[in-house]
Amino acid sequence: MLEGIVRESIGKKGTKALRRDGYLIANIYGKGLENINAAFKENEYIRTVRNKNTLAFPVSIDGKEMDVVVQSYESHPVTGKLLHVDLMIAQPGVVTHYMVPVEPVGEAIGLKNKGLINVSKRRLRVKAKIEDLPKSIVIDVTDMDVGDAKLIRDIDASQNVKFTDADRVAVLSIIKAK
C-alpha cells in the first residue's frame, strides 16, 4: 500500500521543499468529501502505479485507507519528471467520470501492408460506477487495413458504462508508413 503524508503548507515555498526531498505533490478529492492535500515519495508512487492490476489502487494518508484512481497528472515539459497528480477517491456505488486506457489487440492486416497503428486517444472518458469499470478498453484491430479507423461509436461499451466523448471521435487508425 502506498503511504503518504498530509501537506501542512500548500504554498510555493512548502511545495518546493517537499519536491527537493523527493516527494510528489497530490490532491485527493471525491464527491461530497473534503479535499486532501497530500504528498507521496515519488519513487514509491511510480512503482505502485506501474504494478497495479486495476484502475483503483489503495493509499494510506494519516492512517486513513482509501482506494483512489488517477484522474490527471502534470509533468515537467523538458525533463518529463512528475510534478503533480490529481487522485479521485473511488467511492462504491457513485457514478462518476473516469479515464480508461485503450488497449489495441491483434495484428492488423494493414501492418503487413506497410502501415502503422496510430492511437489518437490513449484514454477514453467514461461514466460509470467503480465496480462496473473495465481495467482497459480492448479494441480488436485484426481486420483493419491501411486507411481504416475505429470511432467511439464502433466500440462496444460494457453494460452500465457510457462513453462521454462524441461518438464521431477517432480512437485509433491504421496509417501509411512514410
Phi, psi and omega in degrees: 000140181281125180260138180225172178238157175272133178277126176282315181258126179253014179277177183297320183294314179294322179295316179297321180295319178294317179297322178297328180275003176093021180262151174255129182280136182219148170244131179243128182215168178195164180297122177074011180244157178285140178292145178241123174269114187232173175215141179236152171297127189300315182295320179294320179298312182298317179298318180295315183292323179291328186261011182283150181263336180234176178293324180271143176219151185278143172227159178231122179234119181052040178083352177268125179261140179206154173266133181231160178233138178288121178264315178201164177213160180234131179236159180293134185294333183262308186276337182080005181289138179294134179250321189206147178221140174256124180243134178251136179289129180276096181270123179298136177085353181263124178276124180208180183269139177225155174256114184252131181291150178263136181231104176285136178233152179094170177248117184288149175298324181297337178291327178285339179262033177062042176248171178230149175276123178249108178268106183274336176237100181289330179225138179252143179274123179233159177242119184193173170276154182297331181290329183270354188287128175283156178294321176205162177264111184270127180240122179278123183249010187298326183264013183266137178246177179301130180096349179277152179219151174252123177264169179299324181292341179277350184265133178277118176274141177290168183297143179068014176239128183235130175285136180255352173284161178297143185288350180266003182282131178282131180267309176212159181210164175254118182249159180283132178288143182277000000 
